[in-house]
C-alpha cells in the first residue's frame, strides 16, 4: 500500500479504536478463488487476502485491538491486529479524525505531467455497447480486426511513395485540421473501447474526459475498476482494447485510401500513419499507458511501475551513498533496470517534445516561446525532485550525511563540467523565400538571437512536411542586416497558405545551390557552442526576446 498518513502521526486514541476512512469500500471476490479488493476513493485499489478484508470490515471505531481479535477469532491475535492496523494507517485507509477534504470530481493532476478534466460518467452509455461487444467478441471478430490492422500496413507499404510525399511537403491548413479532428475522434473511440470491454466483463468505468498528457491534448477513460476483475486475461484485454480499436480504424483508413480520389488520399494516409504510430507508442510500458497497464495486469503486480522505480532509486542511492535497502520487488530480477527506464522515460518524452516542437512553438510568438520555457522548467523540476527523492532514500537507509553531500557535490561538479566543456552544433531554424530576379532571403522568428547571424554563415535549405525533411539546396548569409517585416504563417510552419501574417526578421542570402521550391525550411549554422550556452540560446533566451 502506498504510504499516505504515517501511523505515528495519528492520534493514539484513533489507533487504539481504529475506524476505516469514509471513502474506503471492501469488494467481495467476483468468483471463488479470486482476491478481495479494498477501494479507496475512485481510483485506488488494493488486492488483499480474506483475513485482512474481514478486519477492514470490522474496523468501525467501536472496538479496541483486543475486541477486534475476539470478534475476528483465530488466527487473529491482539498483536496481529495491532500490526495490521498500523499497516492500514500507513496506507491512508484509516479515519485520521480530520475533516474530510473535498476532492474535485472534475479535475485531477496525475504525476509527473498529466492534467485530467472529467466530462462525464460513462457507465450508463457504455452499458448500451455491451451487445455490440458481444457480437464482435468472438473468433470472427478477432480475425476481422487482424485483417484490417495488418491489411492497413500492407496498404501503406503499397502506397509508400504517396506516404513519403504526404509526410515530406507542406499541406493546406484544412488537411491538418481534418487529420487533427480524425485523430481526436479516434482517441475518443479508443477510450470508449477500454470502457466498453471493462463494462462487458462486469466492471464500472468511473470517469471519462479530456487531458493534457505531457502538454499533448488527449482523452481518457478511468478503468481502475479493472482490478476487481477475477482473471488477469480480462484485465489485459481491457488494457489493449484501445490500441486494437485504434489500429482497426487506422487500417480501414489506409485501405480506403487505395480506392479514393487523390485529393482525399493525402489526409487519409497521414491520419493512418499518425494513428498507427500513436498506437505503437501507447504500448510502451515505461509510462502509465496501455502497454504498462497490460504488463502490470499480466504479471498481476499492482503498482508495478512505482515499486520498480523505488527499487531503482534504492539501487542508485546504494551505489552513490551506501546504506542498506530492501527490495520492493525481489521476485523480479529485471525490476531495477525497468525502474531506471521508467525514471528516465518522462525526461526523454519532454526532451523529444522540445526537440520536435520547440522551433515551431517559438516561431508562433511569445506564447509559444513561453510554452517551451515551461517545458524546460518541467524538465529541471523533475530532475531536482528525483535528486531529493534519491537523498531521502539514502537517509532512510542509514547513509551518512557527509557522504550524501560529497556525492551531490561531485555530481553537480560533473554536470557543470559537461555543460561547460562539451560542445554541440548550434543552429537556428527558420525558412527561406526566393523572389523574382534571383533574390533570396532568410526568414527567422523575432525571438532568434541576431548576434549569431554573421556574414558568410552557411544555411541549408529543405523541403519540409509533417515529419520529414529533404535537403534541396544551400546558401550563405550575404550580410547581417536584419529587416523587420511580416510573412505568412507558411514561412514558419509547414503549412501551405499565404494567410495569417506573422512578424519576422529577414536577411539577404547568397545561393550556392538553388533549391527546388521557392519556399521551404532553412537551418543556419551558427558554429559550435558549449552545451550550457546552447541550451540557453535555443530554449531559454527566445522567451525573453519578444
C-alpha positions as CSV (number, residue, x, y, z in Angstrom):
1,X,0.0,0.0,0.0
2,X,1.3,3.5,-0.8
3,X,2.1,5.4,2.3
4,X,0.0,8.5,2.8
5,X,-0.6,9.0,6.5
6,X,2.0,7.6,8.8
7,X,0.6,5.7,11.8
8,X,2.8,7.7,14.1
9,X,1.0,10.9,13.0
10,X,-2.4,9.6,14.0
11,X,-3.9,10.3,17.4
12,X,-3.0,7.3,19.7
13,X,-6.7,7.1,20.6
14,X,-7.7,6.7,17.0
15,X,-5.2,3.9,16.6
16,X,-6.4,2.3,19.8
17,X,-10.0,2.2,18.5
18,X,-9.5,2.5,14.7
19,X,-12.1,3.5,12.2
20,X,-11.9,2.9,8.5
21,X,-12.0,6.1,6.3
22,X,-15.3,7.1,4.9
23,X,-14.2,6.7,1.2
24,X,-12.9,3.1,1.7
25,X,-15.0,0.2,0.4
26,X,-14.5,-3.6,0.5
27,X,-15.4,-5.7,-2.5
28,X,-16.0,-9.4,-2.2
29,X,-14.3,-11.8,-4.7
30,X,-16.0,-11.8,-8.1
31,X,-15.8,-15.6,-8.1
32,X,-14.4,-18.4,-5.8
33,X,-10.7,-18.2,-5.5
34,X,-10.4,-14.5,-6.6
35,X,-8.9,-12.0,-4.1
36,X,-10.8,-9.4,-2.1
37,X,-10.3,-5.8,-3.2
38,X,-10.2,-2.7,-1.0
39,X,-11.1,0.5,-2.8
40,X,-10.1,4.0,-1.6
41,X,-11.7,6.8,-3.5
42,X,-12.5,6.4,-7.1
43,X,-9.2,5.1,-8.5
44,X,-7.0,3.4,-5.8
45,X,-7.4,-0.4,-5.4
46,X,-5.6,-2.9,-3.2
47,X,-5.9,-6.6,-3.6
48,X,-5.8,-8.4,-0.2
49,X,-6.4,-11.7,1.4
50,X,-9.8,-12.6,3.0
51,X,-8.5,-12.2,6.6
52,X,-7.4,-8.6,6.1
53,X,-10.7,-7.8,4.3
54,X,-12.6,-9.1,7.4
55,X,-10.5,-6.9,9.6
56,X,-11.3,-3.8,7.5
57,X,-15.0,-4.5,7.6
58,X,-14.8,-4.9,11.4
59,X,-12.8,-1.6,12.0
60,X,-15.7,0.7,12.8
61,X,-14.3,2.6,15.8
62,X,-16.3,0.6,18.4
63,X,-13.7,-1.9,19.4
64,X,-10.1,-1.8,20.6
65,X,-7.4,-4.3,19.4
66,X,-8.4,-6.9,21.9
67,X,-12.0,-6.6,20.9
68,X,-11.2,-6.9,17.2
69,X,-9.1,-10.0,17.8
70,X,-12.0,-11.6,19.8
71,X,-14.6,-10.6,17.1
72,X,-12.4,-12.0,14.2
73,X,-11.4,-15.1,16.1
74,X,-8.4,-17.4,15.2
75,X,-5.9,-16.9,13.7
76,X,-6.1,-13.3,14.7
77,X,-4.4,-12.2,18.0
78,X,-4.2,-8.8,19.6
79,X,-0.6,-8.4,18.3
80,X,-1.7,-9.3,14.7
81,X,-4.4,-6.7,14.9
82,X,-2.0,-4.1,16.1
83,X,0.4,-4.8,13.2
84,X,-2.4,-4.8,10.6
85,X,-4.0,-1.6,12.0
86,X,-0.6,0.2,11.6
87,X,-0.3,-1.1,8.0
88,X,-3.8,0.3,7.3
89,X,-2.8,3.6,8.8
90,X,0.4,3.8,6.7
91,X,-1.7,3.1,3.6
92,X,-4.0,6.0,4.4
93,X,-7.1,3.8,4.9
94,X,-8.0,4.8,8.4
95,X,-10.0,7.8,9.5
96,X,-7.4,10.3,10.9
97,X,-10.0,12.4,12.8
98,X,-9.6,15.4,10.5
99,X,-12.3,17.0,8.5
100,X,-12.6,15.1,5.2
101,X,-11.0,17.1,2.4
102,X,-13.4,17.5,-0.5
103,X,-11.7,16.3,-3.7
104,X,-12.5,17.8,-7.1
105,X,-14.7,15.4,-9.1
106,X,-13.8,17.1,-12.4
107,X,-10.1,17.8,-12.2
108,X,-7.2,15.7,-11.3
109,X,-3.4,16.0,-11.6
110,X,-1.5,12.8,-12.3
111,X,2.2,13.0,-11.7
112,X,4.5,13.6,-13.4
113,X,2.8,15.8,-16.1
114,X,-0.8,14.9,-16.8
115,X,-3.9,17.1,-16.2
116,X,-7.3,15.3,-16.4
117,X,-10.7,17.1,-16.7
118,X,-13.7,14.8,-16.2
119,X,-16.6,15.4,-18.6
120,X,-19.0,12.5,-17.9
121,X,-19.7,9.3,-16.0
122,X,-19.6,6.8,-18.8
123,X,-21.1,3.7,-17.1
124,X,-24.6,4.1,-18.4
125,X,-23.8,4.9,-22.1
126,X,-21.2,2.2,-22.2
127,X,-23.6,-0.4,-20.9
128,X,-25.6,0.1,-24.1
129,X,-22.5,-1.0,-26.1
130,X,-22.3,-4.4,-24.4
131,X,-24.5,-6.1,-27.1
132,X,-22.1,-4.7,-29.7
133,X,-19.1,-6.1,-27.8
134,X,-20.8,-9.5,-27.5
135,X,-21.4,-9.5,-31.3
136,X,-17.7,-8.9,-32.1
137,X,-16.0,-10.7,-29.1
138,X,-15.5,-13.9,-31.0
139,X,-13.1,-15.6,-33.4
140,X,-14.7,-13.9,-36.4
141,X,-14.3,-10.5,-34.8
142,X,-10.7,-11.2,-33.9
143,X,-9.9,-12.3,-37.5
144,X,-11.6,-9.2,-38.9
145,X,-9.6,-6.9,-36.6
146,X,-6.3,-8.7,-37.5
147,X,-7.1,-8.5,-41.3
148,X,-7.9,-4.8,-41.1
149,X,-4.9,-3.9,-38.9
150,X,-2.4,-5.9,-41.0
151,X,-4.1,-5.1,-44.3
152,X,-3.7,-1.4,-43.5
153,X,0.1,-1.8,-43.0
154,X,0.3,-3.6,-46.4
155,X,-1.8,-0.8,-48.0
156,X,0.6,1.8,-46.6
157,X,3.6,-0.2,-48.0
158,X,1.9,-0.4,-51.4
159,X,1.4,3.4,-51.3
160,X,4.8,4.1,-49.9
161,X,5.7,6.8,-52.5
162,X,2.5,8.6,-51.8
163,X,3.0,8.3,-48.0
164,X,6.5,9.8,-48.3
165,X,5.2,12.6,-50.5
166,X,2.4,13.4,-48.0
167,X,4.8,13.4,-45.0
168,X,7.5,15.4,-46.8
169,X,5.8,18.5,-48.1
170,X,3.7,21.4,-46.7
171,X,-0.1,20.8,-46.7
172,X,-3.1,23.1,-46.7
173,X,-4.5,24.1,-43.3
174,X,-7.7,22.2,-43.9
175,X,-5.8,18.9,-44.3
176,X,-4.1,19.4,-41.0
177,X,-7.5,20.3,-39.4
178,X,-9.1,17.2,-40.9
179,X,-6.3,15.0,-39.7
180,X,-6.4,16.5,-36.2
181,X,-10.2,16.1,-36.0
182,X,-9.8,12.4,-37.1
183,X,-7.1,11.8,-34.5
184,X,-9.1,13.3,-31.7
185,X,-12.2,11.3,-32.7
186,X,-10.1,8.1,-32.8
187,X,-8.8,8.9,-29.3
188,X,-12.4,9.1,-28.1
189,X,-13.3,5.7,-29.7
190,X,-10.0,4.3,-28.3
191,X,-11.0,5.3,-24.7
192,X,-14.6,4.0,-25.2
193,X,-13.1,0.7,-26.3
194,X,-11.4,0.4,-22.9
195,X,-14.6,1.3,-21.0
196,X,-16.8,-0.9,-23.2
197,X,-14.6,-4.0,-22.6
198,X,-14.5,-3.3,-18.9
199,X,-18.3,-3.0,-18.8
200,X,-18.6,-6.2,-20.8
201,X,-16.7,-8.1,-18.1
202,X,-18.8,-6.5,-15.3
203,X,-16.6,-3.6,-14.3
204,X,-17.6,0.1,-13.9
205,X,-15.5,2.8,-15.7
206,X,-15.7,5.8,-13.3
207,X,-14.7,8.8,-15.3
208,X,-14.2,9.9,-18.9
209,X,-12.9,13.3,-20.2
210,X,-10.1,15.2,-21.7
211,X,-6.5,15.5,-20.5
212,X,-3.2,17.2,-21.2
213,X,-0.6,14.3,-21.4
214,X,2.8,15.9,-21.4
215,X,1.2,19.1,-22.9
216,X,-0.5,17.0,-25.6
217,X,-4.3,17.0,-25.7
218,X,-6.0,13.6,-25.5
219,X,-8.9,11.8,-24.0
220,X,-9.1,9.3,-21.1
221,X,-11.4,6.7,-19.5
222,X,-10.6,5.7,-16.0
223,X,-10.8,1.9,-15.9
224,X,-9.1,1.4,-12.5
225,X,-12.1,-0.8,-11.6
226,X,-10.5,-3.4,-13.7
227,X,-8.5,-4.5,-10.7
228,X,-11.8,-6.1,-9.4
229,X,-11.9,-8.5,-12.4
230,X,-11.0,-12.0,-11.3
231,X,-8.9,-13.0,-14.3
232,X,-5.7,-11.3,-15.4
233,X,-6.5,-12.1,-19.1
234,X,-9.6,-10.0,-18.7
235,X,-7.6,-7.1,-17.4
236,X,-5.0,-7.4,-20.2
237,X,-7.9,-7.3,-22.8
238,X,-9.3,-4.2,-21.1
239,X,-5.8,-2.5,-21.3
240,X,-5.3,-3.5,-25.0
241,X,-8.8,-2.8,-26.3
242,X,-8.0,0.8,-27.1
243,X,-4.9,0.1,-29.2
244,X,-6.8,-2.7,-31.1
245,X,-9.6,-0.3,-31.8
246,X,-7.2,2.4,-32.9
247,X,-5.3,0.1,-35.3
248,X,-8.6,-1.2,-36.8
249,X,-9.5,2.4,-37.6
250,X,-6.0,3.1,-39.0
251,X,-6.1,0.0,-41.2
252,X,-9.5,0.9,-42.5
253,X,-8.3,4.4,-43.4
254,X,-5.2,3.1,-45.2
255,X,-7.3,0.5,-47.2
256,X,-9.8,3.1,-48.2
257,X,-7.0,5.4,-49.5
258,X,-6.4,2.8,-52.2
259,X,-9.8,3.4,-53.8
260,X,-10.4,7.1,-53.2
261,X,-9.7,10.2,-55.2
262,X,-6.1,11.6,-54.9
263,X,-7.5,14.8,-53.3
264,X,-8.6,12.8,-50.3
265,X,-5.7,10.3,-50.2
266,X,-3.1,12.6,-48.6
267,X,-5.1,13.3,-45.5
268,X,-6.1,9.7,-45.1
269,X,-2.6,8.5,-45.4
270,X,-1.2,10.9,-42.8
271,X,-4.1,10.0,-40.5
272,X,-3.3,6.3,-40.9
273,X,0.4,6.8,-40.2
274,X,-0.2,9.0,-37.2
275,X,-2.8,6.6,-35.8
276,X,-0.6,3.5,-36.2
277,X,2.4,5.3,-34.6
278,X,0.2,6.6,-31.7
279,X,-1.0,3.1,-31.0
280,X,2.6,1.8,-31.0
281,X,3.7,4.5,-28.6
282,X,0.7,3.5,-26.4
283,X,2.3,0.1,-26.0
284,X,5.5,1.4,-24.4
285,X,5.5,0.2,-20.8
286,X,7.6,3.0,-19.2
287,X,4.8,5.4,-18.6
288,X,1.2,4.8,-17.5
289,X,-0.2,4.0,-20.9
290,X,-1.9,0.9,-22.2
291,X,1.3,-1.1,-22.6
292,X,2.1,-0.6,-18.9
293,X,-1.4,-1.5,-17.8
294,X,-1.3,-4.7,-19.9
295,X,2.1,-5.7,-18.5
296,X,1.1,-4.9,-14.9
297,X,-2.1,-6.9,-15.4
298,X,-0.3,-9.9,-17.0
299,X,2.2,-10.0,-14.1
300,X,-0.6,-9.4,-11.6
301,X,1.6,-7.0,-9.6
302,X,-0.2,-3.8,-8.5
303,X,1.7,-0.5,-8.8
304,X,4.5,-2.3,-10.8
305,X,6.0,1.0,-12.1
306,X,6.0,2.8,-8.8
307,X,7.6,-0.1,-7.0
308,X,10.2,-0.7,-9.7
309,X,11.1,3.0,-9.6
310,X,11.5,2.7,-5.8
311,X,13.9,-0.3,-6.4
312,X,15.8,1.7,-9.0
313,X,16.2,4.7,-6.7
314,X,17.4,2.5,-3.9
315,X,19.9,0.9,-6.3
316,X,21.2,4.3,-7.3
317,X,21.2,5.5,-3.6
318,X,23.2,2.5,-2.5
319,X,25.7,2.9,-5.3
320,X,26.2,6.6,-4.6
321,X,25.7,7.0,-0.9
322,X,25.9,3.5,0.7
323,X,23.3,2.2,3.2
324,X,21.1,-0.9,3.4
325,X,18.0,-1.3,1.3
326,X,15.1,-3.7,1.0
327,X,13.7,-4.5,-2.5
328,X,10.1,-3.8,-3.2
329,X,10.0,-6.5,-5.9
330,X,12.7,-9.1,-5.1
331,X,10.8,-11.6,-7.2
332,X,11.6,-9.7,-10.4
333,X,15.2,-9.8,-11.5
334,X,14.6,-7.0,-14.0
335,X,12.8,-4.6,-11.7
336,X,15.8,-2.3,-11.3
337,X,16.6,-1.8,-15.0
338,X,12.9,-1.5,-15.7
339,X,12.6,1.1,-12.9
340,X,15.6,3.0,-14.3
341,X,14.0,3.1,-17.7
342,X,10.7,4.4,-16.1
343,X,12.6,7.1,-14.3
344,X,14.4,8.3,-17.4
345,X,11.5,7.9,-19.9
346,X,9.4,11.0,-18.8
347,X,12.6,13.1,-19.2
348,X,13.1,11.6,-22.7
349,X,9.5,12.4,-23.6
350,X,9.9,16.1,-22.5
351,X,13.2,16.3,-24.3
352,X,11.8,14.8,-27.5
353,X,8.8,17.1,-27.4
354,X,11.0,20.1,-27.1
355,X,13.2,18.9,-30.0
356,X,10.2,18.2,-32.3
357,X,8.0,21.2,-31.4
358,X,10.4,23.8,-29.9
359,X,11.2,25.6,-33.1
360,X,7.6,25.6,-34.3
361,X,6.3,26.9,-31.0
362,X,9.0,29.6,-30.7
363,X,8.0,30.8,-34.2
364,X,4.4,31.3,-33.1
365,X,5.2,34.2,-30.8
366,X,5.6,34.9,-27.1
367,X,3.0,32.3,-26.1
368,X,4.8,29.5,-27.9
369,X,8.2,30.6,-26.6
370,X,6.7,30.6,-23.0
371,X,5.4,27.1,-23.5
372,X,8.9,25.9,-24.4
373,X,10.3,27.6,-21.3
374,X,7.6,25.8,-19.3
375,X,8.8,22.6,-20.8
376,X,12.4,23.3,-19.7
377,X,11.1,24.2,-16.2
378,X,9.3,20.8,-16.0
379,X,12.5,19.1,-17.0
380,X,14.5,20.8,-14.4
381,X,11.8,20.3,-11.8
382,X,11.7,16.5,-12.4
383,X,15.5,16.3,-12.2
384,X,15.5,18.2,-8.9
385,X,12.7,16.2,-7.5
386,X,14.4,13.0,-8.5
387,X,17.6,14.1,-6.7
388,X,15.6,14.9,-3.5
389,X,13.9,11.6,-3.5
390,X,17.3,9.8,-4.0
391,X,18.7,11.6,-1.0
392,X,15.7,10.7,1.1
393,X,16.0,7.1,0.2
394,X,19.7,7.2,1.3
395,X,18.9,8.9,4.6
396,X,16.2,6.3,5.4
397,X,18.7,3.6,4.6
398,X,21.2,5.0,7.1
399,X,23.6,6.7,4.7
400,X,25.9,9.2,6.3
401,X,25.1,12.9,5.6
402,X,28.7,13.8,4.7
403,X,28.7,11.1,2.0
404,X,25.4,12.3,0.6
405,X,26.8,15.8,0.5
406,X,30.1,14.8,-1.1
407,X,28.3,12.7,-3.8
408,X,25.9,15.5,-4.5
409,X,28.8,18.0,-4.9
410,X,30.6,15.5,-7.2
411,X,27.5,15.1,-9.4
412,X,27.0,18.9,-9.6
413,X,30.6,19.4,-10.5
414,X,30.5,16.8,-13.2
415,X,27.2,18.3,-14.6
416,X,28.8,21.8,-14.7
417,X,31.9,20.4,-16.4
418,X,29.8,18.7,-19.1
419,X,27.7,21.9,-19.6
420,X,30.8,24.0,-19.9
421,X,33.2,21.7,-21.9
422,X,31.1,19.6,-24.2
423,X,30.3,21.5,-27.4
424,X,27.4,20.9,-29.8
425,X,26.4,22.4,-33.1
426,X,24.3,25.5,-32.7
427,X,21.7,26.0,-35.4
428,X,18.8,28.5,-35.9
429,X,15.7,27.2,-37.6
430,X,13.7,29.4,-40.0
431,X,12.7,29.4,-43.6
432,X,13.8,30.8,-46.9
433,X,12.0,32.5,-49.8
434,X,13.1,33.0,-53.4
435,X,11.8,36.2,-55.2
436,X,11.8,37.4,-58.8
437,X,15.2,38.4,-60.1
438,X,17.0,35.7,-58.2
439,X,16.8,37.5,-54.8
440,X,16.8,35.1,-51.8
441,X,16.1,35.8,-48.2
442,X,16.4,34.0,-44.8
443,X,13.3,34.4,-42.6
444,X,13.6,33.9,-38.8
445,X,11.2,34.5,-35.9
446,X,11.8,37.7,-33.9
447,X,13.0,35.5,-31.0
448,X,16.1,34.4,-32.9
449,X,19.4,35.6,-31.5
450,X,20.7,38.1,-34.0
451,X,24.2,38.1,-32.7
452,X,24.6,34.5,-34.1
453,X,23.9,35.6,-37.6
454,X,27.1,36.6,-39.4
455,X,28.1,37.3,-42.9
456,X,29.0,34.1,-44.6
457,X,27.2,31.8,-42.1
458,X,26.2,28.7,-44.0
459,X,22.5,28.0,-44.5
460,X,21.0,24.6,-45.6
461,X,17.6,24.7,-47.4
462,X,15.0,22.0,-47.1
463,X,11.6,20.9,-48.3
464,X,9.7,20.1,-45.0
465,X,6.5,18.3,-44.2
466,X,4.7,16.9,-41.2
467,X,7.6,14.7,-40.1
468,X,10.2,14.6,-42.9
469,X,12.7,16.9,-44.4
470,X,14.6,16.7,-47.7
471,X,17.7,18.9,-48.3
472,X,17.3,20.6,-51.7
473,X,19.8,23.5,-51.6
474,X,22.3,25.6,-49.8
475,X,23.1,29.3,-49.3
476,X,25.1,31.7,-47.1
477,X,24.1,34.9,-45.3
478,X,25.0,37.8,-47.5
479,X,25.1,40.5,-44.8
480,X,24.0,40.5,-41.2
481,X,21.4,43.3,-41.8
482,X,18.1,42.3,-40.2
483,X,14.9,43.7,-41.7
484,X,11.7,43.5,-39.6
485,X,8.7,42.6,-41.7
486,X,5.6,40.4,-42.0
487,X,5.4,37.0,-43.6
488,X,2.6,34.3,-43.9
489,X,2.4,31.5,-41.4
490,X,3.8,29.1,-44.0
491,X,7.2,30.8,-43.6
492,X,7.4,29.5,-40.0
493,X,5.4,26.3,-40.2
494,X,5.0,23.5,-42.9
495,X,1.6,24.9,-43.9
496,X,0.7,25.7,-47.5
497,X,-1.1,29.1,-47.1
498,X,-0.4,32.8,-47.8
499,X,-2.6,33.9,-44.9
500,X,-2.1,34.6,-41.2
501,X,0.8,37.2,-41.4
502,X,3.4,36.9,-38.6
503,X,6.2,39.3,-37.5
504,X,9.6,38.0,-38.7
505,X,13.1,39.3,-39.4
506,X,14.8,38.6,-42.7
507,X,18.4,38.5,-44.0
508,X,19.6,38.5,-47.6
509,X,21.1,35.2,-48.9
510,X,23.6,34.3,-51.5
511,X,22.6,31.0,-53.1
512,X,25.2,28.3,-53.5
513,X,22.9,25.5,-54.7
514,X,19.4,26.6,-55.8
515,X,16.6,24.7,-54.1
516,X,13.7,23.1,-56.0
517,X,11.0,25.1,-54.3
518,X,10.5,28.8,-53.9
519,X,9.8,28.4,-50.2
520,X,10.9,26.0,-47.6
521,X,12.7,25.5,-44.3
522,X,16.1,26.9,-43.6
523,X,18.7,26.0,-41.0
524,X,21.5,28.4,-40.2
525,X,24.8,27.0,-38.9
526,X,26.0,29.3,-36.0
527,X,29.0,27.2,-35.1
528,X,29.7,25.1,-32.1
529,X,28.8,26.2,-28.6
530,X,29.2,24.8,-25.1
531,X,26.2,22.6,-24.1
532,X,25.1,25.1,-21.4
533,X,25.2,28.1,-23.7
534,X,23.4,26.1,-26.5
535,X,20.6,25.2,-24.1
536,X,20.2,28.8,-23.0
537,X,20.3,30.2,-26.6
538,X,18.0,27.6,-28.1
539,X,15.3,27.2,-25.4
540,X,15.5,29.9,-22.7
541,X,16.5,33.2,-24.3
542,X,13.8,33.2,-27.0
543,X,11.1,33.6,-24.4
544,X,12.6,37.0,-23.3
545,X,13.2,38.5,-26.8
546,X,9.5,39.1,-27.8
